[in-house]
Amino acid sequence: MLRTLLVTACSFLATAAAAETVTLRVLGQPSGSGLIAQQKEQPFFETLAERTGLDIKVEYLPVDVAGIPDTDGLRILKSGLFDIVSIRGPQVSRDEPAVLGLDLIGMNTSYEAGKKHVAAFLPYVDQRLQKQFNAKLFGMWPAGPQVIFCKPEVGSLADLHDLKIRVGDQSAANFVAKLGATGISMPFGEVQQSLARGVVDCAITGPSSANTGGWPEATTTVLPVALQLAMNGYAMNTKSLQKLSPEDQAKLEAAIGELTAEIWTFSEELYEDAMRCNTGEQPCERGTLYKLKAPPVSEADLKLVADAVGEVSLPIWAKQCNAVAPDCEAAWRASVGADLGL
């Protein structure tokens, strides 16, 4: 009788444990970073349980509201402090250089190229994150083509010589150094005031983010030559993922896959709309109307950016990545490099 009671009790406890709602803490993009975070990412995670039918409770917190540096995204994942992190590719690449291989300067100058190259190298980056940070990479998405906003009027990349430029990652810093400019790293939220006060002369970001951040209030010109796409993505702590059944893991991964696909489309729509808004053209549907000058992009500038992959971005990045993962450059050349002829 006692044995029967014990078996019944254990069975009841196991069933109760299996039915327990799983809480997922999500660290999101900065609250002021733009419409992708506000209109796509945050609503998605706040309604994730309803969307998927999963027995989960989601606690979503923007990285800046949490008071966590966005450079610490991968460390936060490894620690388990948050279960899912909306990683900012350029920022976390300092901890895992392979991430930067998804978006070197000159590599993704269009959305079409970006989709192809990210898909090619993502399996290697996922492998690295699982090994080094106990994190499963679900997918990557672009903040949008990164262009240059300047306080002084500029007409081409050659005019950036001797200027101080806010950059998002080391690849961009190396590129502007080749132009004779000085790359300066600083958080997004500090850029607008830094431009206004002359701490930096120019800054690189996507047109939509710049519009949301009020950068056109402190600049005169946007140089619309796309340098890279500023890749971000979603990764989950592997121990947190294992709290879900294999079936529920598949549902979660599929849902996040749908989100990333939706963001790719939305990002392109935002880019086109924001460029019109920033330069005073209509229709301007999602941003504030400004009147920045946008000089035409020359063939010389396009060639300079395209050549930057082989001449600047790849050699410097490969050395850094190979230092922590000896097969890094070889994996890149076999995937993305094969498409670019490198």
Secondary structure as the mmCIF struct_conf table of DSSP 4:
data_model
#
loop_
_struct_conf.conf_type_id
_struct_conf.id
_struct_conf.beg_label_comp_id
_struct_conf.beg_label_asym_id
_struct_conf.beg_label_seq_id
_struct_conf.end_label_comp_id
_struct_conf.end_label_asym_id
_struct_conf.end_label_seq_id
HELX_RH_AL_P HELX_RH_AL_P1 LEU A 2 ALA A 18
TURN_TY1_P TURN_TY1_P1 ALA A 19 ALA A 19
BEND BEND1 GLU A 20 GLU A 20
HELX_LH_PP_P HELX_LH_PP_P1 THR A 21 THR A 21
STRN STRN1 VAL A 22 GLY A 28
BEND BEND2 GLN A 29 GLN A 29
TURN_TY1_P TURN_TY1_P2 SER A 31 GLY A 32
BEND BEND3 SER A 33 SER A 33
HELX_RH_AL_P HELX_RH_AL_P2 LEU A 35 LEU A 35
HELX_RH_PI_P HELX_RH_PI_P1 ILE A 36 GLU A 41
HELX_RH_AL_P HELX_RH_AL_P3 GLN A 42 GLU A 46
TURN_TY1_P TURN_TY1_P3 THR A 47 THR A 47
HELX_RH_AL_P HELX_RH_AL_P4 LEU A 48 THR A 52
BEND BEND4 ASP A 55 ASP A 55
STRN STRN2 ILE A 56 PRO A 62
TURN_TY1_P TURN_TY1_P4 VAL A 63 GLY A 67
HELX_RH_3T_P HELX_RH_3T_P1 ASP A 70 ASP A 72
HELX_RH_AL_P HELX_RH_AL_P5 GLY A 73 SER A 79
TURN_TY1_P TURN_TY1_P5 GLY A 80 GLY A 80
BEND BEND5 LEU A 81 ASP A 83
STRN STRN3 ILE A 84 ARG A 88
HELX_RH_AL_P HELX_RH_AL_P6 GLY A 89 VAL A 92
TURN_TY1_P TURN_TY1_P6 SER A 93 ASP A 95
HELX_RH_3T_P HELX_RH_3T_P2 PRO A 97 LEU A 102
BEND BEND6 ASP A 103 ASP A 103
TURN_TY1_P TURN_TY1_P7 ILE A 105 MET A 107
BEND BEND7 THR A 109 SER A 110
HELX_RH_AL_P HELX_RH_AL_P7 TYR A 111 PHE A 133
BEND BEND8 ASN A 134 ASN A 134
STRN STRN4 ALA A 135 PRO A 142
STRN STRN5 VAL A 147 CYS A 150
BEND BEND9 LYS A 151 PRO A 152
BEND BEND10 SER A 156 SER A 156
HELX_RH_3T_P HELX_RH_3T_P3 LEU A 157 LEU A 160
TURN_TY1_P TURN_TY1_P8 HIS A 161 ASP A 162
STRN STRN6 LYS A 164 VAL A 167
BEND BEND11 GLY A 168 ASP A 169
HELX_RH_AL_P HELX_RH_AL_P8 GLN A 170 LYS A 178
TURN_TY1_P TURN_TY1_P9 LEU A 179 GLY A 180
STRN STRN7 THR A 182 SER A 185
HELX_RH_AL_P HELX_RH_AL_P9 PHE A 188 ARG A 197
TURN_TY1_P TURN_TY1_P10 GLY A 198 GLY A 198
BEND BEND12 VAL A 199 VAL A 199
BEND BEND13 ASP A 201 ASP A 201
STRN STRN8 CYS A 202 THR A 205
HELX_RH_AL_P HELX_RH_AL_P10 PRO A 207 THR A 212
TURN_TY1_P TURN_TY1_P11 GLY A 213 GLY A 214
HELX_RH_3T_P HELX_RH_3T_P4 TRP A 215 ALA A 218
BEND BEND14 THR A 220 THR A 220
STRN STRN9 THR A 221 LEU A 223
STRN STRN10 MET A 231 ASN A 237
HELX_RH_AL_P HELX_RH_AL_P11 THR A 238 LEU A 241
TURN_TY1_P TURN_TY1_P12 GLN A 242 LYS A 243
BEND BEND15 LEU A 244 LEU A 244
HELX_RH_AL_P HELX_RH_AL_P12 PRO A 246 ASN A 278
TURN_TY1_P TURN_TY1_P13 THR A 279 GLY A 280
BEND BEND16 GLN A 282 GLN A 282
BEND BEND17 ARG A 286 GLY A 287
STRN STRN11 LYS A 293 LYS A 293
HELX_LH_PP_P HELX_LH_PP_P2 PRO A 295 SER A 298
HELX_RH_AL_P HELX_RH_AL_P13 GLU A 299 ALA A 308
HELX_RH_PI_P HELX_RH_PI_P2 VAL A 309 SER A 313
HELX_RH_AL_P HELX_RH_AL_P14 LEU A 314 VAL A 324
TURN_TY1_P TURN_TY1_P14 PRO A 326 ASP A 327
HELX_RH_AL_P HELX_RH_AL_P15 CYS A 328 TRP A 332
HELX_RH_PI_P HELX_RH_PI_P3 ARG A 333 GLY A 337
HELX_RH_AL_P HELX_RH_AL_P16 ALA A 338 LEU A 340
TURN_TY1_P TURN_TY1_P15 GLY A 341 GLY A 341
#
